[in-house]
Amino acid sequence: MANYLTTTSTILCPHGGRANLLTSNTKVFANGSPILLASDIHTVIGCPFTLPNGKPSPCIRIEWSAGSTQTSANSRAPLLKNSIGKCYNAENAIQGVAIIANSQMKASAL
């Protein structure tokens, strides 16, 4: 059974900033929450990362490289617990991989 990422999942940047989980999916749910899609881009709030020279360089967004290849939601790949989220700063530099703290098991469609 798949572990889906939903709007109630907890996803962090590698520095502890929290992802704001919004999705364009309105039809497929897991435990009552919309499943996130590989096409979703999530803003990051509260990343404290600073470069060694002292310049603040917080993660500002997470983009996903892949979703499920076995299922779809709204004709798009849903995100799973093993999906890879790349965390970017304002200068479009990748600063690490998102940390997925929890997910949901059961999916249903409207």
C-alpha positions in Angstrom: 0.0 0.0 0.0 1.3 3.5 -0.9 2.2 6.1 1.6 0.7 9.3 0.1 1.8 12.9 1.0 -1.2 15.1 1.7 -1.9 18.6 2.9 -1.7 17.3 6.5 1.7 15.7 6.0 4.8 17.3 7.7 7.5 18.2 5.2 10.6 20.2 6.2 13.6 21.6 4.5 16.9 20.2 5.7 17.4 23.2 8.0 14.0 22.9 9.8 11.8 25.3 7.7 8.3 24.0 7.2 6.6 23.5 3.8 3.3 25.2 3.2 1.4 22.3 1.7 -1.2 23.5 -0.9 -2.2 21.5 -3.9 -4.2 21.8 -7.1 -5.7 18.3 -6.5 -9.4 18.5 -5.5 -10.5 14.9 -6.2 -8.2 12.4 -4.6 -7.9 12.2 -0.8 -6.1 10.1 1.8 -7.7 10.0 5.2 -9.8 13.0 4.3 -7.0 15.2 3.1 -6.1 16.1 -0.5 -3.1 14.1 -1.9 -0.1 16.3 -3.1 0.9 16.1 -6.7 4.4 16.0 -8.3 3.5 19.2 -10.1 2.9 21.1 -6.8 5.5 23.6 -5.7 5.5 24.3 -2.0 6.8 27.4 -0.2 9.0 27.0 2.8 8.4 29.1 5.9 11.0 29.7 8.6 14.2 28.3 7.2 17.1 29.7 9.2 19.9 28.7 6.9 22.9 31.0 6.6 25.9 30.6 4.4 29.4 30.3 6.1 30.1 33.9 5.1 27.1 35.0 7.2 24.8 35.7 4.3 21.2 34.5 5.0 20.2 31.9 2.4 16.9 30.4 3.5 15.1 27.7 1.5 12.0 29.3 -0.1 10.4 26.5 -2.1 10.3 22.7 -2.7 10.0 21.3 -6.1 9.5 17.6 -6.7 11.4 15.4 -9.1 9.0 12.5 -9.3 5.8 11.1 -8.0 4.1 7.7 -8.2 4.4 5.8 -11.5 1.8 3.3 -10.4 -1.2 5.6 -9.7 -2.5 9.0 -10.7 -4.6 11.8 -9.2 -6.2 14.3 -11.5 -4.1 12.6 -14.3 -1.0 13.6 -12.5 1.5 11.7 -10.4 0.7 11.8 -6.6 3.6 12.3 -4.2 4.6 9.4 -2.0 6.8 9.1 1.1 9.7 8.2 -1.1 9.3 11.1 -3.5 12.3 13.5 -3.8 11.7 17.2 -3.0 14.5 19.6 -3.8 14.8 22.7 -1.6 15.8 25.9 -3.4 16.9 29.4 -2.1 15.9 32.7 -3.7 18.8 32.4 -6.1 17.5 29.0 -7.4 20.4 27.1 -5.8 19.5 23.6 -4.5 20.2 23.5 -0.7 19.3 20.0 0.0 16.5 17.4 0.0 13.1 17.8 1.8 12.5 15.7 4.9 9.2 13.9 4.9 8.1 13.4 8.5 4.7 11.7 7.9 2.3 10.5 5.3 -1.1 8.8 4.9 -1.9 5.2 3.8 -5.4 5.0 2.3 -6.5 7.0 -0.8 -10.1 7.6 -2.1 -11.5 9.6 -5.0 -14.5 11.9 -5.3 
